[in-house]
Amino acid sequence: MNEKIIEMNSASTLLSIKQLEIVYPSQDGLGYNTAVNGLNLELAQGEIGCLLGSSGCGKSTVLRAICGFEPARSGEILLRNKVVSSAAIHIPPNQRRVGMVFQDFALFPHLTVLENIAFGLQHLPAQERDRLAKDWLKRVSLSDKAGSYPHELSGGQQQRVALARAMAPEPDLILLDEPFSSLDIDLRERLAIEMREILKANEITALLVTHDQLEAFAIADQVGVMSDGKVIQWDSPYELYHKPMNRYIADFIGRGVFVKGLIRAEDKVEIELGALELGQGHDGKVGDEVNVLLREDDIQHDDNSPVQAEVVRKTFRGADFLYTLRLSSGTEVFALVPSHHDHAIGEKIGICLAADHVVTFKD
């Protein structure tokens, strides 16, 4: 699995991680298990980054290492071009100017909302501490909840309190560990957008981890897909979706299937459903067999199309149906169809290709 090279621009870089390796002792005590393996990434001042990956890929361990809770076996973590972690250097967590929002928010139940936010400002005089806490409550639109206790708030409100508490001491970097995992699915995307607005309005640099693509795409400027302790591709959500660097990324991002294709001309690839225009930069040549990625938005319903596909499954989503369609060859593909086209399972419908970005990999 190839790893995309990440170019470092020290002038605007706030966080830089180079070839980071973190290990844990094995259960038998005789060796080590590698949690993070040669990881690289760069986060610029004011950017929101996200580590996206399945459980066990090492993403939360990276956050703990940035905070200073996990030592580095090798490699480096730099904040504002200063090494804070390496095999030889370990700056304590309280000296790193890094704030953390935990998965369960970790609010103090016996303190009011205002007291929770002021907790990290103990080094300031009482009057200044109170002023700053109220200011951050206003920034997250919770001024009317100053005297409330955490159990009196909704999950989204608790999340904003946790974010305000982390931001109040004005750290250089905010880290968020699965910040939406304890919330209802319907709330997650809306709250991700809300959190992004708060972070951007206050010019906060942040890095979060999640396993949910919708969350990652809603909040982050740059997303790193992780596997086996490495960032495989660190890119904008748009580039990850439309220009995955390898088949692993293409499989992981979005919903799609691979179909067989044959390059007929330098700018065309032929698949069962017809011919597609190849984009610039593909590495195939005429006669090559390739795998072509078809996502749910690459196939459209068309009553006038001579190409027919059988509906084998369907999921109602309100505005549209997600159909699973079986082609004449037996290959199954996905299609998003407006919900006023309500077809029965077993029915054949006309379809056509509508792929603007063609993604191919050599067979």
Residue pairs with C-beta under 8 A, 6 or more apart in sequence:
1 227
1 228
1 230
1 232
1 246
1 248
2 232
2 245
2 246
3 38
3 40
3 230
3 231
3 232
3 233
4 231
4 232
4 233
4 234
4 235
4 245
6 40
6 41
6 42
6 231
6 234
7 42
8 16
8 18
8 42
9 42
9 44
10 16
10 81
12 44
12 45
13 42
13 43
13 44
13 45
13 78
13 81
14 43
14 44
14 45
14 47
14 79
14 80
14 172
14 173
14 205
15 41
15 42
15 43
15 49
15 66
15 77
15 78
15 79
15 173
15 205
15 207
16 41
16 42
16 43
16 76
16 77
16 78
16 81
17 39
17 40
17 41
17 42
17 62
17 66
17 75
17 76
17 77
17 78
18 40
18 75
18 76
18 78
19 38
19 39
19 40
19 74
19 75
19 76
20 36
20 38
20 39
20 40
20 62
20 65
20 72
20 74
20 75
20 76
20 77
20 85
21 34
21 36
21 37
21 38
21 39
21 72
21 73
21 74
21 75
22 34
22 35
22 36
22 58
22 61
22 62
22 65
22 70
22 71
22 72
22 73
22 229
23 32
23 33
23 34
23 35
23 73
24 32
24 33
24 35
25 31
25 32
25 33
26 32
26 33
34 229
35 58
35 61
35 229
36 58
36 61
36 62
36 65
36 229
36 230
37 58
37 228
37 229
37 230
38 75
38 229
38 230
39 58
39 62
39 75
39 226
39 229
39 230
39 231
40 231
40 234
41 49
41 51
41 224
41 231
41 234
42 234
43 49
43 173
43 205
43 207
43 222
44 205
45 205
46 200
46 203
46 204
46 205
47 205
47 221
47 222
48 196
48 199
48 200
48 205
48 206
48 207
48 208
48 219
48 220
48 221
48 222
49 206
49 207
49 208
49 220
49 221
49 222
49 223
49 224
50 207
50 208
50 209
50 210
50 215
50 216
50 219
50 220
50 222
50 223
50 224
51 59
51 62
51 63
51 207
51 208
51 209
51 210
51 223
51 224
51 226
51 231
52 59
52 209
52 210
52 211
52 213
52 216
52 223
52 224
52 225
52 226
53 59
53 209
53 211
53 225
53 226
53 227
54 211
54 227
55 211
57 226
57 227
57 228
57 229
58 226
58 228
58 229
58 230
59 209
59 226
60 177
60 178
60 209
61 70
62 209
63 100
63 175
63 177
63 207
63 209
64 70
65 71
65 72
65 77
65 85
66 77
66 85
66 96
66 98
66 173
66 175
66 207
67 93
67 96
67 98
67 100
67 175
68 84
68 85
68 90
68 91
68 92
68 93
68 96
68 98
69 93
71 85
71 90
72 85
72 86
72 87
72 90
73 87
74 86
74 87
75 86
75 87
76 83
76 85
76 86
77 83
77 84
77 85
77 86
78 84
79 96
79 97
79 98
79 172
79 173
80 172
83 89
84 90
84 91
84 96
85 91
97 171
97 172
97 173
98 171
98 172
98 173
98 174
98 175
99 166
99 167
99 169
99 171
99 173
99 174
99 175
100 166
100 174
100 175
100 176
100 177
101 159
101 162
101 163
101 166
101 174
101 175
101 176
101 177
101 179
102 162
102 177
103 177
103 178
103 179
103 181
103 182
104 182
105 150
105 158
105 159
105 161
105 162
105 182
106 162
107 116
107 150
107 158
107 161
107 162
107 165
108 115
108 116
108 119
108 150
109 149
109 150
109 151
110 149
111 119
111 149
112 146
112 147
112 148
112 149
113 137
113 142
113 145
113 146
113 147
113 148
113 149
113 150
113 153
113 161
114 130
114 133
114 134
114 137
114 146
114 147
115 133
116 150
116 161
116 165
117 133
117 136
117 137
117 161
117 164
117 165
117 168
118 129
118 130
118 132
118 133
118 168
119 165
120 165
120 166
120 168
120 169
121 128
121 129
121 132
121 133
121 168
121 169
122 129
124 132
132 168
133 168
134 143
134 146
136 164
136 165
136 167
136 168
137 143
137 145
137 146
137 164
139 164
139 167
139 198
139 201
139 202
140 160
140 161
140 163
140 164
140 198
141 160
142 157
142 160
142 161
142 164
145 152
145 153
145 157
145 161
150 158
150 161
153 161
155 182
155 183
155 184
155 187
156 183
156 187
156 191
156 194
159 179
159 180
159 183
159 191
159 195
160 194
160 195
160 198
163 174
163 176
163 195
163 198
166 174
167 174
167 202
167 204
172 205
173 205
173 206
173 207
174 199
174 204
174 205
174 206
174 207
175 206
175 207
175 208
176 195
176 206
176 207
176 208
176 209
177 208
177 209
178 208
178 209
178 210
178 211
179 195
179 208
179 210
180 187
180 188
180 191
180 192
180 210
180 212
180 215
181 210
183 191
188 212
188 214
188 215
189 214
189 215
189 218
192 214
192 215
192 218
192 219
193 218
193 219
195 219
196 218
196 219
198 204
199 206
208 219
208 220
210 216
213 253
213 254
216 223
216 237
217 223
217 237
217 241
220 237
221 236
222 234
222 235
222 236
223 234
223 235
223 236
223 237
223 240
224 231
224 232
224 233
224 234
224 235
225 231
225 232
225 233
225 240
225 248
225 249
225 252
225 253
226 232
227 248
232 245
232 246
232 248
232 249
233 240
233 244
233 245
233 246
233 249
235 243
240 249
240 253
241 253
241 254
242 357
242 359
243 357
243 359
244 250
244 253
244 293
244 359
246 361
247 258
247 291
247 361
250 256
250 258
250 293
250 359
250 361
254 295
254 296
255 295
255 296
255 322
255 334
256 293
256 294
256 295
256 296
256 298
256 334
257 293
257 294
257 331
257 332
257 333
257 334
258 291
258 292
258 293
258 294
258 361
259 271
259 272
259 273
259 291
259 292
259 294
259 331
259 333
260 271
260 272
260 289
260 290
260 291
260 292
260 363
261 269
261 270
261 271
261 276
261 289
261 290
261 291
261 292
261 360
262 269
262 270
262 287
262 288
262 289
262 290
263 269
263 270
263 278
263 284
263 285
263 286
263 287
263 288
263 290
264 270
264 275
264 286
265 286
266 278
266 285
266 286
267 277
267 278
268 275
268 276
268 277
268 278
269 275
269 276
269 278
269 284
269 290
269 292
269 358
269 360
270 276
271 292
271 294
272 327
272 328
272 329
272 331
273 299
273 307
273 327
273 351
273 352
273 353
274 307
274 352
274 353
276 292
276 353
276 355
276 358
277 358
278 284
278 358
278 360
279 357
279 358
282 358
282 360
283 362
284 290
284 360
284 362
288 362
288 363
289 362
289 363
290 360
290 361
290 362
290 363
291 360
291 361
291 362
291 363
292 358
292 359
292 360
293 358
293 359
293 360
293 361
294 333
294 334
294 355
295 334
296 322
296 334
296 335
296 336
297 336
297 354
298 353
298 354
298 355
299 325
299 333
299 334
299 335
299 351
299 352
299 353
299 354
300 335
300 337
300 351
300 352
300 353
300 354
301 335
301 337
301 338
301 341
301 349
301 350
301 351
302 350
302 351
302 352
303 349
303 350
304 350
305 350
305 351
305 352
306 350
307 350
307 351
307 352
308 328
308 348
308 349
308 350
308 351
309 325
309 326
309 327
309 328
309 333
309 335
309 348
309 349
309 351
310 325
310 326
310 346
310 347
310 348
311 323
311 324
311 325
311 343
311 344
311 345
311 346
311 347
311 348
311 349
312 324
312 325
312 326
312 332
312 345
312 346
313 323
313 324
313 345
314 321
314 322
314 323
314 324
314 343
314 345
315 321
315 322
316 339
317 339
318 339
319 338
319 339
320 336
320 337
320 338
320 339
321 336
321 337
321 338
321 339
321 341
321 342
321 343
322 334
322 335
322 336
323 334
323 335
323 336
323 337
323 343
323 349
324 332
324 333
324 334
325 332
325 333
325 334
325 335
325 349
325 351
326 332
327 333
335 351
337 343
341 349
343 349
